[in-house]
Amino acid sequence: MNRARAALLLILLGCGSALAQPRFGLAPDAYEVFAKWMTTSCIGEDAQRWRETLLRYRAVLTPAFQRALADGPTSDDVAAARSAADARYAALATFPLAEYRIAGLDPQSLARLSRPSRKVYVDDQVQRYVTGYKSNAIAGLAIVGGPQARASLARLAAARDDPLAPAAAEGLKSLR
């Protein structure tokens, strides 16, 4: 009986560690770099430091960025973005817009823009999050990518109706 329990415990521990693997099979240190990059919105003064860090992990980050571009964020991340957007909508809904004078828009345009439905607002925010995530993957590929990344970015840049096309076109410029 004790051997059976020990065997079961080993199996459960093995399964638990397999489930705890970072996304895309990255080692913890590489995943930390990947995760920070994918959630960064501006690198500014840190651009050179980021470039050096990403290049240090080039071999493992190139396929991770490719997959992130193809797969997008996890369903849990999208759910969190949706929940945060819903909370922002609730906060904005209580903002006393009528108490402020807004110049530059006629009253009809202002009315259309001021209070989109909850669904329209939340869906827009989630789409912006997904697009930003994939744009970060493109920017990462532009730093670490080689010929395969160039081909992926070229295909995407050619899709003029895709919201990621401008980011892919910029990424291609830096790969040249």
TORPA-4810 file (N, C-alpha, C, O; in nm, 3 decimals):
<nodes>
NODE_1_0.082_-0.120_0.000_0.000_0.000_0.000_0.087_0.126_0.000_0.055_0.222_-0.070_M
NODE_2_0.195_0.127_0.079_0.283_0.243_0.083_0.352_0.266_-0.050_0.372_0.381_-0.091_N
NODE_3_0.388_0.158_-0.119_0.450_0.173_-0.251_0.351_0.233_-0.350_0.390_0.315_-0.433_R
NODE_4_0.227_0.193_-0.342_0.124_0.247_-0.432_0.106_0.396_-0.407_0.093_0.475_-0.501_A
NODE_5_0.104_0.436_-0.280_0.091_0.578_-0.247_0.213_0.656_-0.296_0.200_0.765_-0.352_R
NODE_6_0.331_0.599_-0.276_0.453_0.666_-0.321_0.453_0.681_-0.473_0.491_0.786_-0.525_A
NODE_7_0.410_0.577_-0.544_0.404_0.583_-0.691_0.303_0.688_-0.735_0.329_0.764_-0.829_A
NODE_8_0.189_0.693_-0.669_0.086_0.793_-0.701_0.138_0.934_-0.675_0.115_1.025_-0.755_L
NODE_9_0.207_0.951_-0.564_0.264_1.081_-0.531_0.365_1.125_-0.636_0.365_1.242_-0.677_L
NODE_10_0.450_1.034_-0.681_0.548_1.067_-0.785_0.479_1.105_-0.915_0.521_1.199_-0.983_L
NODE_11_0.374_1.034_-0.950_0.300_1.066_-1.073_0.237_1.204_-1.062_0.246_1.285_-1.155_I
NODE_12_0.174_1.232_-0.947_0.112_1.363_-0.927_0.214_1.476_-0.929_0.188_1.582_-0.986_L
NODE_13_0.329_1.453_-0.868_0.434_1.555_-0.870_0.485_1.578_-1.012_0.509_1.691_-1.052_L
NODE_14_0.500_1.471_-1.086_0.543_1.483_-1.226_0.443_1.558_-1.309_0.480_1.642_-1.392_G
NODE_15_0.314_1.530_-1.289_0.209_1.602_-1.363_0.206_1.748_-1.323_0.190_1.836_-1.408_C
NODE_16_0.220_1.774_-1.195_0.217_1.912_-1.148_0.330_1.993_-1.205_0.310_2.109_-1.243_G
NODE_17_0.448_1.936_-1.212_0.560_2.012_-1.268_0.544_2.029_-1.418_0.590_2.129_-1.474_S
NODE_18_0.481_1.934_-1.485_0.458_1.949_-1.629_0.358_2.060_-1.654_0.372_2.135_-1.751_A
NODE_19_0.257_2.072_-1.568_0.158_2.179_-1.586_0.216_2.315_-1.553_0.167_2.416_-1.603_L
NODE_20_0.318_2.319_-1.470_0.376_2.446_-1.430_0.478_2.498_-1.530_0.537_2.604_-1.508_A
NODE_21_0.501_2.426_-1.639_0.597_2.470_-1.740_0.554_2.606_-1.797_0.437_2.627_-1.827_Q
NODE_22_0.648_2.698_-1.810_0.613_2.826_-1.872_0.565_2.805_-2.016_0.595_2.704_-2.079_P
NODE_23_0.493_2.903_-2.066_0.438_2.897_-2.200_0.548_2.875_-2.303_0.659_2.928_-2.289_R
NODE_24_0.518_2.799_-2.406_0.607_2.769_-2.518_0.730_2.689_-2.476_0.828_2.683_-2.551_F
NODE_25_0.728_2.628_-2.358_0.838_2.545_-2.313_0.966_2.621_-2.282_1.074_2.563_-2.278_G
NODE_26_0.955_2.750_-2.258_1.073_2.830_-2.228_1.123_2.801_-2.086_1.044_2.774_-1.996_L
NODE_27_1.253_2.807_-2.068_1.310_2.798_-1.935_1.264_2.919_-1.855_1.232_3.023_-1.914_A
NODE_28_1.259_2.909_-1.724_1.206_3.020_-1.643_1.271_3.156_-1.671_1.200_3.256_-1.678_P
NODE_29_1.403_3.160_-1.686_1.468_3.290_-1.711_1.430_3.347_-1.847_1.407_3.468_-1.860_D
NODE_30_1.422_3.262_-1.947_1.381_3.308_-2.081_1.234_3.347_-2.080_1.195_3.444_-2.145_A
NODE_31_1.152_3.272_-2.008_1.009_3.305_-2.002_0.988_3.438_-1.931_0.899_3.515_-1.969_Y
NODE_32_1.067_3.467_-1.831_1.054_3.595_-1.761_1.081_3.711_-1.859_1.008_3.810_-1.859_E
NODE_33_1.183_3.697_-1.941_1.214_3.799_-2.042_1.098_3.808_-2.142_1.051_3.917_-2.174_V
NODE_34_1.053_3.694_-2.191_0.942_3.689_-2.286_0.818_3.756_-2.229_0.758_3.842_-2.294_F
NODE_35_0.778_3.718_-2.108_0.656_3.770_-2.047_0.664_3.921_-2.025_0.567_3.992_-2.047_A
NODE_36_0.779_3.969_-1.980_0.794_4.114_-1.960_0.786_4.187_-2.094_0.720_4.291_-2.104_K
NODE_37_0.852_4.133_-2.196_0.850_4.196_-2.328_0.706_4.202_-2.381_0.664_4.304_-2.435_W
NODE_38_0.632_4.094_-2.366_0.498_4.087_-2.423_0.399_4.179_-2.354_0.293_4.208_-2.409_M
NODE_39_0.432_4.226_-2.235_0.342_4.317_-2.164_0.398_4.458_-2.153_0.341_4.542_-2.084_T
NODE_40_0.509_4.485_-2.220_0.569_4.617_-2.218_0.502_4.704_-2.323_0.480_4.661_-2.436_T
NODE_41_0.472_4.827_-2.284_0.406_4.914_-2.382_0.500_5.021_-2.437_0.470_5.083_-2.539_S
NODE_42_0.613_5.042_-2.372_0.707_5.142_-2.421_0.846_5.107_-2.368_0.862_5.080_-2.249_C
NODE_43_0.945_5.108_-2.456_1.080_5.075_-2.408_1.168_5.199_-2.396_1.266_5.198_-2.322_I
NODE_44_1.135_5.305_-2.469_1.204_5.433_-2.457_1.354_5.423_-2.435_1.427_5.371_-2.520_G
NODE_45_1.399_5.473_-2.321_1.541_5.477_-2.289_1.602_5.338_-2.272_1.724_5.321_-2.279_E
NODE_46_1.517_5.237_-2.250_1.566_5.102_-2.228_1.580_5.021_-2.356_1.605_4.901_-2.350_D
NODE_47_1.566_5.084_-2.471_1.565_5.011_-2.599_1.691_4.928_-2.619_1.682_4.811_-2.657_A
NODE_48_1.806_4.985_-2.594_1.930_4.912_-2.617_1.944_4.795_-2.519_1.988_4.687_-2.558_Q
NODE_49_1.906_4.816_-2.394_1.912_4.709_-2.295_1.817_4.596_-2.334_1.853_4.478_-2.325_R
NODE_50_1.696_4.631_-2.379_1.602_4.529_-2.424_1.658_4.451_-2.543_1.649_4.328_-2.548_W
NODE_51_1.714_4.523_-2.638_1.770_4.458_-2.757_1.875_4.355_-2.717_1.874_4.242_-2.765_R
NODE_52_1.966_4.394_-2.628_2.071_4.303_-2.582_2.012_4.182_-2.509_2.058_4.069_-2.528_E
NODE_53_1.912_4.206_-2.427_1.849_4.097_-2.353_1.780_4.000_-2.447_1.795_3.878_-2.434_T
NODE_54_1.704_4.053_-2.541_1.634_3.965_-2.636_1.733_3.886_-2.722_1.712_3.768_-2.748_L
NODE_55_1.839_3.951_-2.765_1.938_3.881_-2.847_2.010_3.771_-2.768_2.051_3.670_-2.825_L
NODE_56_2.024_3.790_-2.638_2.086_3.687_-2.554_2.003_3.558_-2.557_2.058_3.449_-2.544_R
NODE_57_1.873_3.572_-2.573_1.783_3.456_-2.575_1.727_3.429_-2.715_1.623_3.365_-2.729_Y
NODE_58_1.794_3.477_-2.816_1.747_3.469_-2.955_1.698_3.330_-2.995_1.590_3.315_-3.052_R
NODE_59_1.776_3.230_-2.965_1.744_3.093_-3.011_1.608_3.045_-2.960_1.535_2.979_-3.034_A
NODE_60_1.573_3.078_-2.838_1.446_3.030_-2.784_1.334_3.132_-2.801_1.217_3.094_-2.806_V
NODE_61_1.368_3.260_-2.809_1.264_3.362_-2.823_1.209_3.370_-2.965_1.092_3.404_-2.984_L
NODE_62_1.290_3.340_-3.065_1.240_3.347_-3.202_1.118_3.258_-3.222_1.015_3.307_-3.268_T
NODE_63_1.125_3.129_-3.188_1.004_3.047_-3.204_0.892_3.088_-3.108_0.774_3.074_-3.142_P
NODE_64_0.926_3.137_-2.990_0.823_3.180_-2.895_0.747_3.301_-2.950_0.625_3.308_-2.939_A
NODE_65_0.820_3.397_-3.008_0.752_3.513_-3.068_0.667_3.471_-3.188_0.558_3.524_-3.209_F
NODE_66_0.718_3.376_-3.266_0.640_3.326_-3.381_0.508_3.266_-3.332_0.402_3.294_-3.388_Q
NODE_67_0.516_3.184_-3.228_0.394_3.121_-3.176_0.303_3.223_-3.110_0.181_3.213_-3.123_R
NODE_68_0.359_3.320_-3.039_0.278_3.424_-2.976_0.204_3.504_-3.082_0.088_3.541_-3.063_A
NODE_69_0.269_3.529_-3.193_0.204_3.601_-3.303_0.091_3.517_-3.361_-0.016_3.571_-3.391_L
NODE_70_0.112_3.390_-3.377_0.009_3.302_-3.433_-0.104_3.275_-3.334_-0.221_3.277_-3.372_A
NODE_71_-0.069_3.250_-3.208_-0.169_3.207_-3.109_-0.234_3.321_-3.033_-0.347_3.308_-2.988_D
NODE_72_-0.163_3.432_-3.019_-0.215_3.541_-2.937_-0.200_3.510_-2.789_-0.137_3.411_-2.752_G
NODE_73_-0.256_3.595_-2.705_-0.245_3.573_-2.561_-0.327_3.452_-2.517_-0.414_3.404_-2.591_P
NODE_74_-0.299_3.403_-2.398_-0.374_3.289_-2.345_-0.519_3.329_-2.319_-0.551_3.447_-2.306_T
NODE_75_-0.605_3.230_-2.311_-0.746_3.258_-2.282_-0.761_3.321_-2.143_-0.850_3.403_-2.122_S
NODE_76_-0.674_3.284_-2.049_-0.679_3.347_-1.917_-0.642_3.495_-1.925_-0.703_3.577_-1.857_D
NODE_77_-0.542_3.528_-2.007_-0.502_3.668_-2.023_-0.613_3.749_-2.091_-0.639_3.864_-2.054_D
NODE_78_-0.678_3.690_-2.189_-0.789_3.758_-2.256_-0.904_3.778_-2.159_-0.967_3.883_-2.158_V
NODE_79_-0.932_3.678_-2.078_-1.039_3.690_-1.978_-1.007_3.801_-1.878_-1.096_3.876_-1.838_A
NODE_80_-0.881_3.810_-1.837_-0.840_3.916_-1.744_-0.855_4.054_-1.810_-0.900_4.149_-1.747_A
NODE_81_-0.817_4.065_-1.938_-0.833_4.191_-2.011_-0.981_4.227_-2.021_-1.019_4.343_-2.006_A
NODE_82_-1.065_4.128_-2.047_-1.209_4.150_-2.057_-1.265_4.199_-1.923_-1.345_4.292_-1.918_R
NODE_83_-1.222_4.136_-1.816_-1.269_4.174_-1.683_-1.225_4.317_-1.648_-1.303_4.395_-1.594_S
NODE_84_-1.100_4.349_-1.679_-1.049_4.485_-1.652_-1.124_4.588_-1.736_-1.155_4.696_-1.686_A
NODE_85_-1.152_4.557_-1.862_-1.226_4.650_-1.948_-1.368_4.669_-1.896_-1.422_4.780_-1.900_A
NODE_86_-1.428_4.563_-1.847_-1.562_4.572_-1.791_-1.562_4.663_-1.667_-1.653_4.744_-1.649_D
NODE_87_-1.460_4.650_-1.583_-1.448_4.736_-1.465_-1.426_4.881_-1.505_-1.483_4.972_-1.444_A
NODE_88_-1.344_4.905_-1.609_-1.323_5.043_-1.658_-1.453_5.100_-1.712_-1.484_5.217_-1.689_R
NODE_89_-1.530_5.018_-1.783_-1.658_5.065_-1.836_-1.750_5.107_-1.722_-1.815_5.212_-1.730_Y
NODE_90_-1.755_5.027_-1.618_-1.840_5.060_-1.503_-1.797_5.193_-1.440_-1.881_5.274_-1.402_A
NODE_91_-1.666_5.215_-1.430_-1.616_5.341_-1.374_-1.648_5.458_-1.466_-1.688_5.565_-1.420_A
NODE_92_-1.630_5.438_-1.597_-1.659_5.546_-1.692_-1.807_5.579_-1.697_-1.845_5.694_-1.721_L
NODE_93_-1.891_5.479_-1.675_-2.036_5.500_-1.680_-2.083_5.596_-1.572_-2.189_5.656_-1.585_A
NODE_94_-2.006_5.610_-1.466_-2.045_5.701_-1.358_-1.983_5.840_-1.373_-2.011_5.929_-1.294_T
NODE_95_-1.900_5.858_-1.477_-1.836_5.987_-1.499_-1.940_6.088_-1.546_-2.014_6.061_-1.640_F
NODE_96_-1.948_6.203_-1.481_-2.052_6.303_-1.516_-2.014_6.383_-1.642_-1.978_6.501_-1.632_P
NODE_97_-2.023_6.322_-1.757_-1.982_6.383_-1.883_-2.056_6.513_-1.911_-1.998_6.607_-1.965_L
NODE_98_-2.181_6.520_-1.874_-2.262_6.639_-1.902_-2.210_6.763_-1.829_-2.243_6.875_-1.867_A
NODE_99_-2.132_6.744_-1.726_-2.079_6.857_-1.648_-1.957_6.922_-1.712_-1.907_7.023_-1.661_E
NODE_100_-1.907_6.866_-1.823_-1.787_6.917_-1.887_-1.818_6.964_-2.028_-1.898_6.904_-2.099_Y
NODE_101_-1.752_7.071_-2.067_-1.765_7.122_-2.203_-1.655_7.058_-2.288_-1.537_7.069_-2.254_R
NODE_102_-1.693_6.994_-2.396_-1.597_6.930_-2.484_-1.605_7.000_-2.618_-1.710_7.000_-2.683_I
NODE_103_-1.494_7.060_-2.660_-1.491_7.136_-2.784_-1.442_7.048_-2.898_-1.368_6.952_-2.876_A
NODE_104_-1.484_7.081_-3.019_-1.432_7.014_-3.137_-1.522_6.907_-3.194_-1.495_6.854_-3.302_G
NODE_105_-1.629_6.873_-3.125_-1.723_6.773_-3.176_-1.864_6.829_-3.169_-1.902_6.898_-3.074_L
NODE_106_-1.940_6.798_-3.273_-2.080_6.840_-3.267_-2.152_6.749_-3.167_-2.103_6.640_-3.138_D
NODE_107_-2.266_6.792_-3.113_-2.335_6.713_-3.010_-2.370_6.570_-3.052_-2.364_6.479_-2.969_P
NODE_108_-2.406_6.549_-3.179_-2.439_6.413_-3.224_-2.316_6.321_-3.221_-2.324_6.207_-3.176_Q
NODE_109_-2.203_6.372_-3.270_-2.080_6.293_-3.268_-2.036_6.262_-3.126_-1.995_6.151_-3.094_S
NODE_110_-2.047_6.363_-3.041_-2.010_6.344_-2.901_-2.100_6.238_-2.836_-2.052_6.154_-2.760_L
NODE_111_-2.227_6.242_-2.866_-2.321_6.144_-2.808_-2.285_6.003_-2.854_-2.291_5.909_-2.775_A
NODE_112_-2.249_5.988_-2.982_-2.212_5.855_-3.033_-2.086_5.802_-2.966_-2.076_5.683_-2.938_R
NODE_113_-1.990_5.890_-2.941_-1.862_5.848_-2.885_-1.864_5.836_-2.733_-1.784_5.762_-2.676_L
NODE_114_-1.954_5.907_-2.668_-1.945_5.917_-2.523_-1.988_5.792_-2.450_-1.930_5.759_-2.347_S
NODE_115_-2.086_5.724_-2.497_-2.135_5.608_-2.423_-2.162_5.489_-2.514_-2.278_5.457_-2.543_R
NODE_116_-2.055_5.423_-2.560_-2.081_5.301_-2.637_-2.142_5.197_-2.542_-2.131_5.210_-2.420_P
NODE_117_-2.204_5.098_-2.597_-2.259_4.993_-2.511_-2.145_4.923_-2.440_-2.030_4.928_-2.484_S
NODE_118_-2.178_4.858_-2.330_-2.077_4.784_-2.254_-2.008_4.681_-2.344_-1.886_4.669_-2.342_R
NODE_119_-2.086_4.609_-2.423_-2.030_4.506_-2.509_-1.935_4.566_-2.613_-1.826_4.514_-2.634_K
NODE_120_-1.976_4.674_-2.676_-1.891_4.739_-2.777_-1.761_4.787_-2.713_-1.653_4.765_-2.768_V
NODE_121_-1.771_4.850_-2.598_-1.652_4.901_-2.530_-1.558_4.787_-2.491_-1.439_4.791_-2.521_Y
NODE_122_-1.612_4.685_-2.424_-1.529_4.575_-2.375_-1.467_4.499_-2.492_-1.348_4.468_-2.490_V
NODE_123_-1.547_4.470_-2.595_-1.492_4.399_-2.712_-1.380_4.479_-2.778_-1.280_4.422_-2.820_D
NODE_124_-1.397_4.611_-2.787_-1.293_4.696_-2.846_-1.165_4.691_-2.762_-1.056_4.679_-2.817_D
NODE_125_-1.178_4.700_-2.631_-1.062_4.697_-2.544_-0.989_4.563_-2.551_-0.866_4.559_-2.550_Q
NODE_126_-1.065_4.455_-2.557_-1.003_4.323_-2.568_-0.930_4.310_-2.701_-0.819_4.257_-2.707_V
NODE_127_-0.992_4.358_-2.809_-0.927_4.351_-2.939_-0.798_4.434_-2.940_-0.698_4.393_-2.999_Q
NODE_128_-0.800_4.549_-2.875_-0.680_4.631_-2.865_-0.571_4.558_-2.787_-0.453_4.566_-2.821_R
NODE_129_-0.610_4.487_-2.681_-0.513_4.410_-2.603_-0.450_4.300_-2.689_-0.328_4.285_-2.689_Y
NODE_130_-0.532_4.226_-2.760_-0.480_4.117_-2.845_-0.389_4.174_-2.954_-0.283_4.118_-2.981_V
NODE_131_-0.430_4.284_-3.015_-0.349_4.347_-3.119_-0.216_4.396_-3.061_-0.111_4.379_-3.123_T
NODE_132_-0.220_4.455_-2.943_-0.096_4.501_-2.877_-0.004_4.385_-2.844_0.118_4.395_-2.860_G
NODE_133_-0.061_4.277_-2.797_0.018_4.158_-2.764_0.089_4.106_-2.890_0.209_4.078_-2.888_Y
NODE_134_0.013_4.093_-2.997_0.072_4.043_-3.121_0.171_4.144_-3.180_0.270_4.104_-3.241_K
NODE_135_0.146_4.272_-3.161_0.242_4.374_-3.206_0.373_4.361_-3.131_0.480_4.381_-3.189_S
NODE_136_0.367_4.328_-3.002_0.490_4.306_-2.926_0.564_4.184_-2.977_0.687_4.182_-2.980_N
NODE_137_0.490_4.081_-3.018_0.556_3.964_-3.077_0.626_4.003_-3.207_0.737_3.958_-3.234_A
NODE_138_0.562_4.087_-3.287_0.622_4.136_-3.411_0.749_4.215_-3.381_0.852_4.195_-3.445_I
NODE_139_0.741_4.304_-3.283_0.858_4.385_-3.246_0.971_4.296_-3.196_1.088_4.321_-3.226_A
NODE_140_0.937_4.193_-3.120_1.039_4.099_-3.073_1.103_4.025_-3.189_1.225_4.007_-3.193_G
NODE_141_1.019_3.980_-3.284_1.073_3.911_-3.402_1.164_4.003_-3.482_1.263_3.958_-3.539_L
NODE_142_1.130_4.131_-3.487_1.213_4.225_-3.561_1.352_4.238_-3.500_1.447_4.275_-3.569_A
NODE_143_1.364_4.208_-3.372_1.494_4.214_-3.307_1.567_4.081_-3.318_1.686_4.079_-3.351_I
NODE_144_1.499_3.970_-3.292_1.569_3.842_-3.284_1.555_3.757_-3.410_1.629_3.660_-3.428_V
NODE_145_1.463_3.791_-3.496_1.428_3.704_-3.608_1.532_3.699_-3.718_1.612_3.791_-3.737_G
NODE_146_1.527_3.590_-3.790_1.612_3.569_-3.905_1.527_3.558_-4.030_1.423_3.624_-4.039_G
NODE_147_1.567_3.477_-4.126_1.495_3.465_-4.253_1.349_3.420_-4.238_1.261_3.468_-4.310_P
NODE_148_1.324_3.328_-4.145_1.186_3.281_-4.126_1.098_3.395_-4.070_0.984_3.410_-4.112_Q
NODE_149_1.152_3.472_-3.978_1.079_3.586_-3.923_1.053_3.689_-4.033_0.944_3.746_-4.040_A
NODE_150_1.152_3.712_-4.117_1.137_3.807_-4.227_1.022_3.764_-4.318_0.941_3.848_-4.359_R
NODE_151_1.014_3.637_-4.349_0.906_3.587_-4.435_0.769_3.605_-4.369_0.674_3.645_-4.434_A
NODE_152_0.760_3.574_-4.239_0.633_3.591_-4.167_0.591_3.737_-4.165_0.474_3.770_-4.189_S
NODE_153_0.685_3.824_-4.135_0.653_3.967_-4.129_0.617_4.022_-4.266_0.529_4.107_-4.277_L
NODE_154_0.683_3.974_-4.371_0.651_4.020_-4.506_0.509_3.981_-4.545_0.435_4.061_-4.602_A
NODE_155_0.470_3.858_-4.513_0.331_3.815_-4.542_0.231_3.901_-4.468_0.130_3.943_-4.524_R
NODE_156_0.259_3.926_-4.343_0.168_4.006_-4.261_0.164_4.151_-4.308_0.057_4.212_-4.311_L
NODE_157_0.277_4.207_-4.342_0.283_4.346_-4.389_0.206_4.364_-4.519_0.152_4.472_-4.545_A
NODE_158_0.200_4.260_-4.600_0.129_4.267_-4.728_-0.023_4.260_-4.711_-0.097_4.295_-4.803_A
NODE_159_-0.069_4.217_-4.596_-0.213_4.208_-4.569_-0.263_4.344_-4.522_-0.279_4.367_-4.402_A
NODE_160_-0.287_4.432_-4.615_-0.319_4.572_-4.584_-0.442_4.592_-4.495_-0.452_4.693_-4.426_R
NODE_161_-0.535_4.497_-4.496_-0.654_4.511_-4.413_-0.634_4.458_-4.271_-0.723_4.469_-4.187_D
NODE_162_-0.517_4.401_-4.244_-0.486_4.349_-4.111_-0.435_4.462_-4.023_-0.346_4.536_-4.065_D
NODE_163_-0.489_4.478_-3.902_-0.441_4.586_-3.815_-0.294_4.569_-3.773_-0.233_4.663_-3.722_P
NODE_164_-0.238_4.451_-3.794_-0.097_4.428_-3.761_-0.002_4.460_-3.875_0.120_4.458_-3.857_L
NODE_165_-0.056_4.490_-3.993_0.029_4.516_-4.111_0.127_4.631_-4.088_0.244_4.617_-4.123_A
NODE_166_0.085_4.744_-4.030_0.183_4.852_-4.008_0.298_4.810_-3.914_0.413_4.844_-3.937_P
NODE_167_0.265_4.736_-3.809_0.370_4.690_-3.718_0.466_4.594_-3.789_0.587_4.599_-3.769_A
NODE_168_0.410_4.507_-3.873_0.494_4.413_-3.948_0.583_4.488_-4.047_0.700_4.453_-4.064_A
NODE_169_0.529_4.591_-4.111_0.609_4.670_-4.206_0.724_4.740_-4.134_0.836_4.746_-4.186_A
NODE_170_0.698_4.792_-4.016_0.804_4.856_-3.936_0.907_4.753_-3.892_1.027_4.779_-3.895_E
NODE_171_0.860_4.635_-3.853_0.951_4.529_-3.814_1.043_4.488_-3.927_1.162_4.462_-3.905_G
NODE_172_0.989_4.483_-4.047_1.071_4.448_-4.164_1.182_4.549_-4.187_1.294_4.511_-4.222_L
NODE_173_1.151_4.676_-4.166_1.253_4.780_-4.185_1.374_4.756_-4.095_1.488_4.775_-4.136_K
NODE_174_1.349_4.713_-3.972_1.461_4.693_-3.880_1.535_4.561_-3.906_1.648_4.544_-3.861_S
NODE_175_1.473_4.469_-3.979_1.542_4.345_-4.013_1.635_4.362_-4.134_1.720_4.277_-4.158_L
NODE_176_1.619_4.467_-4.207_1.700_4.486_-4.328_1.839_4.528_-4.296_1.920_4.549_-4.387_R
</nodes>
